[in-house]
Amino acid sequence: MTSMETVKASPPSSSYDILIGDGILRSVSSALLRTTEKSPSSIAIIADSNVARRYGSRLAGQFSKITKTNLLRFPAGEKNKNLRTASILASKLSKLGVDRYGLIVALGGGVTGDLAGFVASIYKRGIAYIQIPTTLLAQVDSSIGGKTGVDTDWGKNQLGTFYQPKCVLVDPSVLLTLPKSQLINGTAEMIKYGVIGDKNLFDGLSNADLQSVRDLKKFIPNCCKIKAEIISKDEREENLRSILNYGHTVGHAIEAASQYSIGHGEAIVLGMLAEGWIARELGFFGEDDFERQKVVLQSFDVTRKAVKLRQSDLLRFARADKKVASGVMRMSLPERIGAMHRDSKVSYQISVTSDVFSRSIHYVQSL
Ligand SMILES: NC(=O)c1ccc[n+]([C@@H]2O[C@H](COP(=O)([O-])OP(=O)(O)OC[C@H]3O[C@@H](n4cnc5c(N)ncnc54)[C@H](O)[C@@H]3O)[C@@H](O)[C@H]2O)c1
């Protein structure tokens, strides 16, 4: 391993380390022992079929140096992030005799992290788990912060818990096997971090090759720091944590209105274009910063995908967003690159009318 960075997350419910280093998976057992107080009675690695095939046995071999270790697989894909898979996994844990002192290792992307974290939070009323994220999205975002959950018939992430991992081990070198099409899900979030909280990060990303894992890797620790800082101050999304939703109100509506033919990262890129426009329209995002954001986001070349979307569908899905209060949409909006706007210097949730929302969609469709 070359070098390792440690980022501390300190939400009120428990604090933990995020260890980041190329090759960290080769010495994962010592990394685990560094970050947890005592050895677990047994370890269950949960991974989807793709990640289990690539990294499962290697990791199981490492962990078995500490204690009895099993690898539990489930079929890859968002459609399997549900109660049925959670129940199958819990039943396998029980058959393997995993007790209250056992440890779950969530090895994979955001689907695995959410699902395995959810199982850990309810199995025997909660056992310890750690996150080993293997997608860019999971390394910079979903593995940190303790949001776990599964999808239901009535929507995404509708059943879930706040349950923090004991540590997060990030090995950027695994991104070399990640399909290129998955990168945008992480890069969109990285650009979001720049806009909501770090101008230097935004500047760095503006000059980077956003298709190159080698270039992107350098920014991972910075992104982890921003997320860790935010969730440490506001674990349960009372106010500050909502800034992480920048681009996501419109983005989620776009994903749903396209019947998920527009991917998550692409939708967030479009969402930031629309919400940046709204922030400028409401008078708090300056023209220069708005233009700079636009240049970076347009480099993804996804605006043409928004053209066919219907305004009425988008409005319907945006109104179903969790942040709508008394029929008024609420969004977190930037006032400059690196800082978010606060209403009356307090709330990061800004009210947005349907008219402004619709005009922002027109703007994106006209690009
Ligand atoms: N909990 C949170 O705070 C939070 C935040 C954002 C997103 N999420 C959730 O994250 C999920 C999306 O996560 P995702 O984009 O990581 O998708 P994912 O977990 O489905 O992974 C994407 C694909 O990449 C494969 N893969 C993963 N790592 C690989 C590697 N190193 N090499 C080769 N293939 C690899 C997986 O098998 C999968 O097919 C959604 O369910 C979303 O709700 C959660």
The ligand as an SDF file (V2000), in Angstrom:
LIG
                    3D

 44 48  0  0  0  0  0  0  0  0999 V2000
  -27.1650    5.4900    1.7880 N   0  0  0  0  0  0  0  0  0  0  0  0
  -26.9140    6.5850    1.1440 C   0  0  0  0  0  0  0  0  0  0  0  0
  -26.5810    7.6280    1.7360 O   0  0  0  0  0  0  0  0  0  0  0  0
  -27.0000    6.5910   -0.3560 C   0  0  0  0  0  0  0  0  0  0  0  0
  -26.5440    7.7060   -1.0870 C   0  0  0  0  0  0  0  0  0  0  0  0
  -26.5880    7.6450   -2.4880 C   0  0  0  0  0  0  0  0  0  0  0  0
  -27.0680    6.5050   -3.1180 C   0  0  0  0  0  0  0  0  0  0  0  0
  -27.5070    5.4450   -2.3720 N   0  0  0  0  0  0  0  0  0  0  0  0
  -27.9980    4.2250   -3.0270 C   0  0  0  0  0  0  0  0  0  0  0  0
  -26.9290    3.6660   -3.7830 O   0  0  0  0  0  0  0  0  0  0  0  0
  -27.4870    2.8150   -4.7800 C   0  0  0  0  0  0  0  0  0  0  0  0
  -26.6980    2.9690   -6.0590 C   0  0  0  0  0  0  0  0  0  0  0  0
  -25.3630    2.5630   -5.8000 O   0  0  0  0  0  0  0  0  0  0  0  0
  -24.3120    2.2600   -6.9560 P   0  0  0  0  0  0  0  0  0  0  0  0
  -24.4280    3.3060   -8.0120 O   0  0  0  0  0  0  0  0  0  0  0  0
  -23.0130    2.0390   -6.3120 O   0  0  0  0  0  0  0  0  0  0  0  0
  -24.8910    0.9340   -7.6390 O   0  0  0  0  0  0  0  0  0  0  0  0
  -24.6250   -0.6290   -7.3980 P   0  0  0  0  0  0  0  0  0  0  0  0
  -24.3430   -0.9400   -6.0010 O   0  0  0  0  0  0  0  0  0  0  0  0
  -25.7690   -1.3380   -8.0350 O   0  0  0  0  0  0  0  0  0  0  0  0
  -23.3090   -0.9030   -8.2660 O   0  0  0  0  0  0  0  0  0  0  0  0
  -23.3410   -0.6940   -9.6480 C   0  0  0  0  0  0  0  0  0  0  0  0
  -22.8360   -1.9180  -10.4370 C   0  0  0  0  0  0  0  0  0  0  0  0
  -21.4320   -1.9750  -10.3470 O   0  0  0  0  0  0  0  0  0  0  0  0
  -21.0120   -3.2910   -9.9480 C   0  0  0  0  0  0  0  0  0  0  0  0
  -19.7600   -3.0910   -9.2190 N   0  0  0  0  0  0  0  0  0  0  0  0
  -19.6040   -2.5100   -8.0220 C   0  0  0  0  0  0  0  0  0  0  0  0
  -18.3070   -2.3500   -7.7320 N   0  0  0  0  0  0  0  0  0  0  0  0
  -17.6110   -2.8750   -8.7630 C   0  0  0  0  0  0  0  0  0  0  0  0
  -16.2270   -2.9820   -9.0580 C   0  0  0  0  0  0  0  0  0  0  0  0
  -15.2850   -2.4580   -8.2830 N   0  0  0  0  0  0  0  0  0  0  0  0
  -15.8770   -3.6020  -10.2070 N   0  0  0  0  0  0  0  0  0  0  0  0
  -16.8220   -4.0810  -11.0580 C   0  0  0  0  0  0  0  0  0  0  0  0
  -18.1510   -3.9620  -10.8550 N   0  0  0  0  0  0  0  0  0  0  0  0
  -18.5330   -3.3650   -9.7210 C   0  0  0  0  0  0  0  0  0  0  0  0
  -22.1570   -3.8290   -9.1640 C   0  0  0  0  0  0  0  0  0  0  0  0
  -22.1660   -5.2220   -9.1460 O   0  0  0  0  0  0  0  0  0  0  0  0
  -23.3460   -3.2480   -9.9220 C   0  0  0  0  0  0  0  0  0  0  0  0
  -23.6510   -4.0620  -11.0280 O   0  0  0  0  0  0  0  0  0  0  0  0
  -28.9500    3.1790   -4.8990 C   0  0  0  0  0  0  0  0  0  0  0  0
  -29.7170    2.1390   -4.3600 O   0  0  0  0  0  0  0  0  0  0  0  0
  -29.1000    4.4340   -4.0430 C   0  0  0  0  0  0  0  0  0  0  0  0
  -30.3690    4.5290   -3.4320 O   0  0  0  0  0  0  0  0  0  0  0  0
  -27.4630    5.4720   -1.0150 C   0  0  0  0  0  0  0  0  0  0  0  0
  1  2  1  0
  2  3  2  0
  2  4  1  0
  4  5  1  0
  4 44  2  0
  5  6  2  0
  6  7  1  0
  7  8  2  0
  8  9  1  0
  8 44  1  0
  9 10  1  0
  9 42  1  0
 10 11  1  0
 11 12  1  0
 11 40  1  0
 12 13  1  0
 13 14  1  0
 14 15  2  0
 14 16  1  0
 14 17  1  0
 17 18  1  0
 18 19  2  0
 18 20  1  0
 18 21  1  0
 21 22  1  0
 22 23  1  0
 23 24  1  0
 23 38  1  0
 24 25  1  0
 25 26  1  0
 25 36  1  0
 26 27  1  0
 26 35  1  0
 27 28  2  0
 28 29  1  0
 29 30  1  0
 29 35  2  0
 30 31  1  0
 30 32  2  0
 32 33  1  0
 33 34  2  0
 34 35  1  0
 36 37  1  0
 36 38  1  0
 38 39  1  0
 40 41  1  0
 40 42  1  0
 42 43  1  0
M  CHG  2   8   1  16  -1
M  END
$$$$
